């Protein structure tokens, strides 16, 4: 399973590739996860995630937070 972390217009989200589908989560400070409720079509490729997230979450954008950025995790 591949795991990714994104800053989507100042909202941190975890995205996992589970078999042939994507799952999205928010993670609290105590480590508990809850669904982010964002559906990502299975045909979206890893390299296209940031653009897809920017397209569907553009309402969250502001002058202060104008971009979707992948956060490197170890």
Backbone as XML, in Angstrom:
<?xml version="1.0"?>
<chain id="A" units="angstrom">
  <residue number="1" name="UNK">
    <atom name="N" x="0.844" y="-1.172" z="0.000"/>
    <atom name="CA" x="0.000" y="0.000" z="0.000"/>
    <atom name="C" x="0.892" y="1.240" z="0.000"/>
  </residue>
  <residue number="2" name="UNK">
    <atom name="N" x="0.605" y="2.158" z="-0.910"/>
    <atom name="CA" x="1.341" y="3.419" z="-0.976"/>
    <atom name="C" x="0.590" y="4.470" z="-0.181"/>
  </residue>
  <residue number="3" name="UNK">
    <atom name="N" x="1.346" y="5.291" z="0.557"/>
    <atom name="CA" x="0.756" y="6.349" z="1.377"/>
    <atom name="C" x="1.378" y="7.687" z="1.006"/>
  </residue>
  <residue number="4" name="UNK">
    <atom name="N" x="0.535" y="8.699" z="0.943"/>
    <atom name="CA" x="0.976" y="10.040" z="0.590"/>
    <atom name="C" x="0.350" y="11.041" z="1.550"/>
  </residue>
  <residue number="5" name="UNK">
    <atom name="N" x="1.049" y="12.146" z="1.747"/>
    <atom name="CA" x="0.522" y="13.224" z="2.577"/>
    <atom name="C" x="0.524" y="14.494" z="1.737"/>
  </residue>
  <residue number="6" name="UNK">
    <atom name="N" x="-0.595" y="15.206" z="1.765"/>
    <atom name="CA" x="-0.741" y="16.431" z="0.992"/>
    <atom name="C" x="-1.211" y="17.562" z="1.881"/>
  </residue>
  <residue number="7" name="UNK">
    <atom name="N" x="-0.747" y="18.764" z="1.560"/>
    <atom name="CA" x="-1.293" y="19.980" z="2.131"/>
    <atom name="C" x="-2.185" y="20.555" z="1.041"/>
  </residue>
  <residue number="8" name="UNK">
    <atom name="N" x="-3.491" y="20.486" z="1.273"/>
    <atom name="CA" x="-4.463" y="20.924" z="0.277"/>
    <atom name="C" x="-5.047" y="22.245" z="0.755"/>
  </residue>
  <residue number="9" name="UNK">
    <atom name="N" x="-4.480" y="23.325" z="0.266"/>
    <atom name="CA" x="-4.921" y="24.666" z="0.655"/>
    <atom name="C" x="-4.990" y="24.798" z="2.180"/>
  </residue>
  <residue number="10" name="UNK">
    <atom name="N" x="-3.929" y="24.364" z="2.864"/>
    <atom name="CA" x="-3.749" y="24.424" z="4.318"/>
    <atom name="C" x="-4.540" y="23.372" z="5.090"/>
  </residue>
  <residue number="11" name="UNK">
    <atom name="N" x="-4.995" y="22.326" z="4.435"/>
    <atom name="CA" x="-5.628" y="21.200" z="5.131"/>
    <atom name="C" x="-4.786" y="19.968" z="4.844"/>
  </residue>
  <residue number="12" name="UNK">
    <atom name="N" x="-4.220" y="19.373" z="5.903"/>
    <atom name="CA" x="-3.400" y="18.184" z="5.703"/>
    <atom name="C" x="-4.283" y="16.966" z="5.518"/>
  </residue>
  <residue number="13" name="UNK">
    <atom name="N" x="-3.942" y="16.177" z="4.507"/>
    <atom name="CA" x="-4.721" y="14.992" z="4.200"/>
    <atom name="C" x="-3.780" y="13.847" z="3.834"/>
  </residue>
  <residue number="14" name="UNK">
    <atom name="N" x="-4.146" y="12.661" z="4.271"/>
    <atom name="CA" x="-3.417" y="11.459" z="3.917"/>
    <atom name="C" x="-4.200" y="10.736" z="2.831"/>
  </residue>
  <residue number="15" name="UNK">
    <atom name="N" x="-3.475" y="10.232" z="1.850"/>
    <atom name="CA" x="-4.094" y="9.509" z="0.750"/>
    <atom name="C" x="-3.367" y="8.187" z="0.607"/>
  </residue>
  <residue number="16" name="UNK">
    <atom name="N" x="-4.139" y="7.118" z="0.522"/>
    <atom name="CA" x="-3.565" y="5.781" z="0.397"/>
    <atom name="C" x="-4.106" y="5.104" z="-0.849"/>
  </residue>
  <residue number="17" name="UNK">
    <atom name="N" x="-3.213" y="4.386" z="-1.502"/>
    <atom name="CA" x="-3.621" y="3.537" z="-2.618"/>
    <atom name="C" x="-3.860" y="2.159" z="-2.027"/>
  </residue>
  <residue number="18" name="UNK">
    <atom name="N" x="-5.110" y="1.713" z="-2.023"/>
    <atom name="CA" x="-5.498" y="0.423" z="-1.458"/>
    <atom name="C" x="-5.978" y="-0.460" z="-2.595"/>
  </residue>
  <residue number="19" name="UNK">
    <atom name="N" x="-5.172" y="-1.453" z="-2.952"/>
    <atom name="CA" x="-5.450" y="-2.305" z="-4.117"/>
    <atom name="C" x="-5.610" y="-1.415" z="-5.342"/>
  </residue>
  <residue number="20" name="UNK">
    <atom name="N" x="-6.811" y="-1.344" z="-5.877"/>
    <atom name="CA" x="-7.046" y="-0.530" z="-7.074"/>
    <atom name="C" x="-7.899" y="0.690" z="-6.787"/>
  </residue>
  <residue number="21" name="UNK">
    <atom name="N" x="-7.884" y="1.178" z="-5.559"/>
    <atom name="CA" x="-8.693" y="2.350" z="-5.223"/>
    <atom name="C" x="-7.895" y="3.300" z="-4.329"/>
  </residue>
  <residue number="22" name="UNK">
    <atom name="N" x="-8.398" y="4.518" z="-4.222"/>
    <atom name="CA" x="-7.794" y="5.535" z="-3.367"/>
    <atom name="C" x="-8.669" y="5.744" z="-2.136"/>
  </residue>
  <residue number="23" name="UNK">
    <atom name="N" x="-8.041" y="6.007" z="-0.993"/>
    <atom name="CA" x="-8.760" y="6.350" z="0.236"/>
    <atom name="C" x="-8.147" y="7.635" z="0.785"/>
  </residue>
  <residue number="24" name="UNK">
    <atom name="N" x="-8.999" y="8.519" z="1.317"/>
    <atom name="CA" x="-8.532" y="9.810" z="1.840"/>
    <atom name="C" x="-8.888" y="9.929" z="3.317"/>
  </residue>
  <residue number="25" name="UNK">
    <atom name="N" x="-7.944" y="10.468" z="4.104"/>
    <atom name="CA" x="-8.121" y="10.560" z="5.548"/>
    <atom name="C" x="-7.576" y="11.871" z="6.092"/>
  </residue>
  <residue number="26" name="UNK">
    <atom name="N" x="-8.183" y="12.315" z="7.178"/>
    <atom name="CA" x="-7.601" y="13.338" z="8.037"/>
    <atom name="C" x="-7.052" y="12.590" z="9.239"/>
  </residue>
  <residue number="27" name="UNK">
    <atom name="N" x="-5.929" y="13.051" z="9.784"/>
    <atom name="CA" x="-5.366" y="12.417" z="10.972"/>
    <atom name="C" x="-5.291" y="13.432" z="12.091"/>
  </residue>
  <residue number="28" name="UNK">
    <atom name="N" x="-5.863" y="13.074" z="13.232"/>
    <atom name="CA" x="-5.840" y="13.942" z="14.394"/>
    <atom name="C" x="-4.503" y="13.895" z="15.105"/>
  </residue>
  <residue number="29" name="UNK">
    <atom name="N" x="-4.306" y="14.796" z="16.062"/>
    <atom name="CA" x="-3.054" y="14.865" z="16.820"/>
    <atom name="C" x="-2.776" y="13.600" z="17.611"/>
  </residue>
  <residue number="30" name="UNK">
    <atom name="N" x="-3.836" y="12.890" z="18.002"/>
    <atom name="CA" x="-3.662" y="11.665" z="18.780"/>
    <atom name="C" x="-3.430" y="10.448" z="17.887"/>
  </residue>
  <residue number="31" name="UNK">
    <atom name="N" x="-3.395" y="10.646" z="16.572"/>
    <atom name="CA" x="-3.103" y="9.565" z="15.639"/>
    <atom name="C" x="-4.325" y="8.880" z="15.049"/>
  </residue>
  <residue number="32" name="UNK">
    <atom name="N" x="-5.501" y="9.228" z="15.526"/>
    <atom name="CA" x="-6.717" y="8.620" z="14.982"/>
    <atom name="C" x="-7.014" y="9.214" z="13.615"/>
  </residue>
  <residue number="33" name="UNK">
    <atom name="N" x="-7.512" y="8.354" z="12.729"/>
    <atom name="CA" x="-7.843" y="8.803" z="11.380"/>
    <atom name="C" x="-9.352" y="8.787" z="11.178"/>
  </residue>
  <residue number="34" name="UNK">
    <atom name="N" x="-9.810" y="9.720" z="10.350"/>
    <atom name="CA" x="-11.215" y="9.716" z="9.943"/>
    <atom name="C" x="-11.261" y="9.999" z="8.451"/>
  </residue>
  <residue number="35" name="UNK">
    <atom name="N" x="-12.271" y="9.492" z="7.822"/>
    <atom name="CA" x="-12.401" y="9.661" z="6.381"/>
    <atom name="C" x="-12.494" y="11.140" z="6.028"/>
  </residue>
  <residue number="36" name="UNK">
    <atom name="N" x="-11.829" y="11.511" z="4.956"/>
    <atom name="CA" x="-11.918" y="12.885" z="4.466"/>
    <atom name="C" x="-13.132" y="13.058" z="3.562"/>
  </residue>
  <residue number="37" name="UNK">
    <atom name="N" x="-13.736" y="11.951" z="3.172"/>
    <atom name="CA" x="-14.943" y="12.021" z="2.359"/>
    <atom name="C" x="-14.716" y="12.499" z="0.938"/>
  </residue>
  <residue number="38" name="UNK">
    <atom name="N" x="-13.496" y="12.396" z="0.465"/>
    <atom name="CA" x="-13.190" y="12.807" z="-0.905"/>
    <atom name="C" x="-12.987" y="11.557" z="-1.740"/>
  </residue>
  <residue number="39" name="UNK">
    <atom name="N" x="-13.728" y="11.473" z="-2.812"/>
    <atom name="CA" x="-13.654" y="10.336" z="-3.721"/>
    <atom name="C" x="-12.646" y="10.626" z="-4.825"/>
  </residue>
  <residue number="40" name="UNK">
    <atom name="N" x="-11.700" y="9.739" z="-4.988"/>
    <atom name="CA" x="-10.721" y="9.863" z="-6.064"/>
    <atom name="C" x="-10.911" y="8.658" z="-6.978"/>
  </residue>
  <residue number="41" name="UNK">
    <atom name="N" x="-11.211" y="8.876" z="-8.248"/>
    <atom name="CA" x="-11.396" y="7.753" z="-9.166"/>
    <atom name="C" x="-10.145" y="6.877" z="-9.233"/>
  </residue>
  <residue number="42" name="UNK">
    <atom name="N" x="-10.339" y="5.588" z="-9.346"/>
    <atom name="CA" x="-9.222" y="4.645" z="-9.338"/>
    <atom name="C" x="-8.262" y="4.868" z="-10.499"/>
  </residue>
  <residue number="43" name="UNK">
    <atom name="N" x="-8.745" y="5.440" z="-11.598"/>
    <atom name="CA" x="-7.869" y="5.637" z="-12.761"/>
    <atom name="C" x="-6.944" y="6.846" z="-12.626"/>
  </residue>
  <residue number="44" name="UNK">
    <atom name="N" x="-7.114" y="7.670" z="-11.584"/>
    <atom name="CA" x="-6.198" y="8.799" z="-11.360"/>
    <atom name="C" x="-4.834" y="8.233" z="-10.981"/>
  </residue>
  <residue number="45" name="UNK">
    <atom name="N" x="-3.808" y="8.688" z="-11.698"/>
    <atom name="CA" x="-2.454" y="8.203" z="-11.430"/>
    <atom name="C" x="-1.811" y="9.004" z="-10.297"/>
  </residue>
  <residue number="46" name="UNK">
    <atom name="N" x="-0.843" y="8.385" z="-9.668"/>
    <atom name="CA" x="-0.129" y="9.029" z="-8.554"/>
    <atom name="C" x="0.402" y="10.401" z="-8.953"/>
  </residue>
  <residue number="47" name="UNK">
    <atom name="N" x="0.970" y="10.509" z="-10.132"/>
    <atom name="CA" x="1.554" y="11.786" z="-10.574"/>
    <atom name="C" x="0.505" y="12.862" z="-10.821"/>
  </residue>
  <residue number="48" name="UNK">
    <atom name="N" x="-0.767" y="12.466" z="-10.934"/>
    <atom name="CA" x="-1.846" y="13.415" z="-11.205"/>
    <atom name="C" x="-2.668" y="13.769" z="-9.966"/>
  </residue>
  <residue number="49" name="UNK">
    <atom name="N" x="-2.298" y="13.235" z="-8.810"/>
    <atom name="CA" x="-3.081" y="13.468" z="-7.594"/>
    <atom name="C" x="-3.184" y="14.949" z="-7.227"/>
  </residue>
  <residue number="50" name="UNK">
    <atom name="N" x="-2.078" y="15.659" z="-7.226"/>
    <atom name="CA" x="-2.099" y="17.069" z="-6.806"/>
    <atom name="C" x="-3.038" y="17.886" z="-7.687"/>
  </residue>
  <residue number="51" name="UNK">
    <atom name="N" x="-2.983" y="17.676" z="-8.986"/>
    <atom name="CA" x="-3.856" y="18.429" z="-9.889"/>
    <atom name="C" x="-5.317" y="18.057" z="-9.667"/>
  </residue>
  <residue number="52" name="UNK">
    <atom name="N" x="-5.592" y="16.773" z="-9.478"/>
    <atom name="CA" x="-6.968" y="16.338" z="-9.237"/>
    <atom name="C" x="-7.500" y="16.956" z="-7.941"/>
  </residue>
  <residue number="53" name="UNK">
    <atom name="N" x="-6.691" y="16.907" z="-6.883"/>
    <atom name="CA" x="-7.108" y="17.477" z="-5.601"/>
    <atom name="C" x="-7.331" y="18.983" z="-5.711"/>
  </residue>
  <residue number="54" name="UNK">
    <atom name="N" x="-6.479" y="19.667" z="-6.452"/>
    <atom name="CA" x="-6.657" y="21.110" z="-6.655"/>
    <atom name="C" x="-7.962" y="21.392" z="-7.395"/>
  </residue>
  <residue number="55" name="UNK">
    <atom name="N" x="-8.272" y="20.566" z="-8.369"/>
    <atom name="CA" x="-9.501" y="20.761" z="-9.149"/>
    <atom name="C" x="-10.753" y="20.574" z="-8.301"/>
  </residue>
  <residue number="56" name="UNK">
    <atom name="N" x="-10.776" y="19.523" z="-7.471"/>
    <atom name="CA" x="-12.016" y="19.257" z="-6.728"/>
    <atom name="C" x="-12.112" y="20.037" z="-5.417"/>
  </residue>
  <residue number="57" name="UNK">
    <atom name="N" x="-10.990" y="20.532" z="-4.909"/>
    <atom name="CA" x="-11.004" y="21.255" z="-3.625"/>
    <atom name="C" x="-10.732" y="22.748" z="-3.809"/>
  </residue>
  <residue number="58" name="UNK">
    <atom name="N" x="-10.878" y="23.267" z="-5.003"/>
    <atom name="CA" x="-10.497" y="24.655" z="-5.280"/>
    <atom name="C" x="-11.246" y="25.669" z="-4.414"/>
  </residue>
  <residue number="59" name="UNK">
    <atom name="N" x="-12.400" y="25.293" z="-3.854"/>
    <atom name="CA" x="-13.144" y="26.218" z="-2.989"/>
    <atom name="C" x="-12.367" y="26.548" z="-1.715"/>
  </residue>
  <residue number="60" name="UNK">
    <atom name="N" x="-11.426" y="25.683" z="-1.342"/>
    <atom name="CA" x="-10.627" y="25.893" z="-0.132"/>
    <atom name="C" x="-9.492" y="26.893" z="-0.361"/>
  </residue>
  <residue number="61" name="UNK">
    <atom name="N" x="-9.193" y="27.204" z="-1.594"/>
    <atom name="CA" x="-8.052" y="28.067" z="-1.921"/>
    <atom name="C" x="-8.278" y="29.489" z="-1.412"/>
  </residue>
  <residue number="62" name="UNK">
    <atom name="N" x="-7.168" y="30.139" z="-1.071"/>
    <atom name="CA" x="-7.209" y="31.536" z="-0.644"/>
    <atom name="C" x="-5.903" y="32.198" z="-1.079"/>
  </residue>
  <residue number="63" name="UNK">
    <atom name="N" x="-5.822" y="33.494" z="-0.899"/>
    <atom name="CA" x="-4.574" y="34.185" z="-1.233"/>
    <atom name="C" x="-3.423" y="33.644" z="-0.403"/>
  </residue>
  <residue number="64" name="UNK">
    <atom name="N" x="-3.703" y="33.323" z="0.847"/>
    <atom name="CA" x="-2.656" y="32.820" z="1.739"/>
    <atom name="C" x="-2.282" y="31.370" z="1.423"/>
  </residue>
  <residue number="65" name="UNK">
    <atom name="N" x="-3.248" y="30.581" z="0.975"/>
    <atom name="CA" x="-3.022" y="29.162" z="0.674"/>
    <atom name="C" x="-3.524" y="28.853" z="-0.732"/>
  </residue>
  <residue number="66" name="UNK">
    <atom name="N" x="-2.723" y="29.193" z="-1.745"/>
    <atom name="CA" x="-3.186" y="29.061" z="-3.123"/>
    <atom name="C" x="-2.858" y="27.730" z="-3.804"/>
  </residue>
  <residue number="67" name="UNK">
    <atom name="N" x="-2.207" y="26.784" z="-3.089"/>
    <atom name="CA" x="-1.697" y="25.599" z="-3.783"/>
    <atom name="C" x="-1.943" y="24.298" z="-3.026"/>
  </residue>
  <residue number="68" name="UNK">
    <atom name="N" x="-1.836" y="23.221" z="-3.795"/>
    <atom name="CA" x="-1.831" y="21.865" z="-3.240"/>
    <atom name="C" x="-0.391" y="21.387" z="-3.324"/>
  </residue>
  <residue number="69" name="UNK">
    <atom name="N" x="0.142" y="20.906" z="-2.203"/>
    <atom name="CA" x="1.536" y="20.472" z="-2.170"/>
    <atom name="C" x="1.647" y="19.096" z="-1.549"/>
  </residue>
  <residue number="70" name="UNK">
    <atom name="N" x="2.462" y="18.259" z="-2.164"/>
    <atom name="CA" x="2.745" y="16.955" z="-1.577"/>
    <atom name="C" x="3.797" y="17.158" z="-0.497"/>
  </residue>
  <residue number="71" name="UNK">
    <atom name="N" x="3.568" y="16.550" z="0.656"/>
    <atom name="CA" x="4.494" y="16.644" z="1.776"/>
    <atom name="C" x="5.285" y="15.347" z="1.815"/>
  </residue>
  <residue number="72" name="UNK">
    <atom name="N" x="6.591" y="15.460" z="1.783"/>
    <atom name="CA" x="7.419" y="14.258" z="1.827"/>
    <atom name="C" x="7.342" y="13.630" z="3.200"/>
  </residue>
  <residue number="73" name="UNK">
    <atom name="N" x="7.087" y="12.340" z="3.219"/>
    <atom name="CA" x="7.069" y="11.591" z="4.470"/>
    <atom name="C" x="8.093" y="10.486" z="4.378"/>
  </residue>
  <residue number="74" name="UNK">
    <atom name="N" x="8.613" y="10.089" z="5.500"/>
    <atom name="CA" x="9.630" y="9.030" z="5.527"/>
    <atom name="C" x="8.991" y="7.685" z="5.681"/>
  </residue>
</chain>
